[in-house]
Amino acid sequence: MATLTVLKFGDPDRARDALGTLLELQKQQLIRVDDAAIVTWASDKKKPKTEQLHNLMGAGALSGAFWGWLFGLLFFVPLFGLAFGAAMGALSGSLADIGIDDEFIAKTRAQVTPGTSALFLLTEDAVLDRLKDAMSQYDFELIASNLSSEEEAKLREVFEED
């Protein structure tokens, strides 16, 4: 089962660095990154920059329209030309089933602010203890995930250990 996760970093450049680490872990078969997108928001800018990582496009990848819809909804930045209007209502209802609901939107919007960056990941098959070791160099916060409550609690516990 694929998991959509959002990691927030206190520095505009750290999300890109962390993605590099995750892609190295993928080469070691410790996680499968189906798709990813990065939001960087410099302190002196009014809007964030967004980037979908097209090189990951594959069977499990999300479309540019999805990322455009999500980032447009989060940051009012329509970046891939998706027309909002009626499509927004239909998408909003269907995406609530996979954890992208009003709470996800509000939590992410409130925490990804100027001076930060975020890494949006669609992943599968993560080996959490090895992932924790590799990602411990980054100061990040798990701000959203569509895991079940039990799975998310376990993931948070893994990353909060000393």
C-alpha positions as CSV (number, residue, x, y, z in Angstrom):
1,M,0.0,0.0,0.0
2,A,1.4,3.4,-1.0
3,T,1.7,6.1,1.6
4,L,1.5,9.8,1.0
5,T,3.7,11.6,3.6
6,V,4.7,15.2,4.1
7,L,7.9,16.1,5.9
8,K,8.6,19.6,7.0
9,F,12.1,21.1,7.3
10,G,13.1,24.3,9.0
11,D,15.4,25.3,6.1
12,P,14.3,26.0,2.5
13,D,17.0,23.7,1.1
14,R,16.8,20.7,3.4
15,A,13.9,18.9,1.7
16,R,16.0,18.5,-1.5
17,D,18.9,17.1,0.6
18,A,16.6,14.6,2.3
19,L,15.2,13.5,-1.0
20,G,18.7,12.7,-2.2
21,T,19.2,10.5,0.9
22,L,15.8,8.7,0.3
23,L,16.8,8.1,-3.3
24,E,20.0,6.5,-2.1
25,L,18.0,4.3,0.3
26,Q,15.8,3.3,-2.7
27,K,18.9,2.0,-4.5
28,Q,19.5,-0.2,-1.4
29,Q,15.9,-1.4,-1.6
30,L,15.1,0.1,1.9
31,I,12.2,2.2,0.5
32,R,10.4,2.6,-2.8
33,V,9.8,6.2,-3.8
34,D,7.0,6.1,-6.3
35,D,6.8,9.9,-6.7
36,A,7.8,13.0,-4.8
37,A,7.5,16.8,-4.9
38,I,9.3,19.5,-3.1
39,V,8.1,22.8,-1.8
40,T,10.8,25.4,-1.0
41,W,9.8,28.7,0.6
42,A,12.5,31.3,1.0
43,S,12.0,33.7,3.9
44,D,11.8,36.7,1.6
45,K,9.2,35.4,-0.8
46,K,5.5,35.7,-0.8
47,K,4.9,32.3,-2.4
48,P,6.7,29.0,-2.3
49,K,8.3,27.3,-5.3
50,T,7.1,23.8,-6.1
51,E,8.7,21.0,-8.1
52,Q,7.4,17.6,-9.1
53,L,10.2,15.1,-9.7
54,H,9.3,13.8,-13.1
55,N,12.2,11.4,-13.2
56,L,10.3,9.1,-10.8
57,M,7.2,8.8,-13.0
58,G,6.2,5.2,-13.1
59,A,3.3,2.9,-12.4
60,G,2.8,4.2,-8.9
61,A,3.5,7.9,-9.6
62,L,1.0,10.6,-9.3
63,S,0.1,12.9,-12.2
64,G,1.2,16.5,-12.5
65,A,-2.5,17.4,-12.2
66,F,-2.6,15.9,-8.7
67,W,0.4,17.8,-7.6
68,G,-0.9,21.0,-9.2
69,W,-4.3,20.5,-7.5
70,L,-2.7,19.8,-4.1
71,F,-0.2,22.7,-4.2
72,G,-2.9,25.0,-5.5
73,L,-5.1,24.0,-2.7
74,L,-2.4,24.3,-0.1
75,F,-0.6,27.5,-1.3
76,F,-2.9,29.0,-3.9
77,V,-0.2,28.3,-6.5
78,P,-1.7,26.6,-9.6
79,L,1.4,25.3,-11.2
80,F,0.5,22.6,-13.7
81,G,-2.5,24.3,-15.4
82,L,-5.2,22.3,-13.7
83,A,-8.5,24.3,-13.9
84,F,-10.0,24.5,-10.5
85,G,-13.8,25.1,-10.5
86,A,-16.0,22.0,-10.5
87,A,-13.0,19.6,-10.6
88,M,-11.9,20.8,-7.2
89,G,-15.1,19.6,-5.5
90,A,-15.0,16.2,-7.2
91,L,-11.3,15.7,-6.4
92,S,-11.7,16.8,-2.8
93,G,-14.4,14.2,-2.1
94,S,-12.6,11.3,-3.7
95,L,-9.2,12.2,-2.1
96,A,-10.6,12.3,1.4
97,D,-10.7,8.5,1.3
98,I,-6.9,8.4,1.0
99,G,-6.2,10.8,3.8
100,I,-6.2,14.1,1.9
101,D,-9.0,15.8,3.8
102,D,-9.6,19.2,5.4
103,E,-7.4,18.3,8.3
104,F,-4.5,17.3,6.0
105,I,-4.8,20.6,4.1
106,A,-5.1,22.8,7.2
107,K,-2.2,21.1,9.0
108,T,0.1,21.3,6.0
109,R,-0.8,24.9,5.1
110,A,-0.3,26.0,8.7
111,Q,3.2,24.5,9.0
112,V,4.8,25.0,5.6
113,T,5.6,28.7,5.8
114,P,8.3,31.1,4.7
115,G,11.7,29.9,5.6
116,T,10.8,26.2,5.4
117,S,10.6,23.5,2.9
118,A,8.6,20.3,2.6
119,L,9.0,17.0,0.9
120,F,5.8,15.3,-0.3
121,L,6.4,11.6,-0.8
122,L,4.4,8.7,-2.3
123,T,6.3,5.7,-0.9
124,E,6.0,2.0,-0.3
125,D,7.9,-0.8,1.4
126,A,9.9,1.3,3.9
127,V,12.3,-0.4,6.3
128,L,11.6,2.0,9.2
129,D,14.6,1.3,11.4
130,R,17.1,1.7,8.6
131,L,15.2,4.7,7.3
132,K,15.4,6.3,10.8
133,D,19.2,5.8,10.9
134,A,19.7,7.4,7.5
135,M,17.3,10.3,8.1
136,S,18.5,11.2,11.6
137,Q,20.9,13.8,10.2
138,Y,17.9,15.9,9.1
139,D,15.9,18.0,11.5
140,F,12.3,17.4,10.2
141,E,8.8,17.0,11.4
142,L,6.3,14.5,10.1
143,I,3.3,16.7,9.5
144,A,0.9,14.5,7.5
145,S,0.5,10.9,6.5
146,N,-2.4,8.8,5.2
147,L,-1.3,5.8,7.3
148,S,-3.8,4.3,9.7
149,S,-3.6,5.8,13.2
150,E,-1.7,2.8,14.5
151,E,0.7,2.9,11.6
152,E,1.3,6.6,11.9
153,A,1.8,6.3,15.7
154,K,4.5,3.6,15.0
155,L,6.2,5.8,12.4
156,R,6.2,8.8,14.7
157,E,7.6,6.6,17.5
158,V,10.4,5.4,15.3
159,F,11.4,9.0,14.3
160,E,11.1,10.4,17.8
161,E,13.4,7.8,19.4
162,D,16.8,9.1,20.7
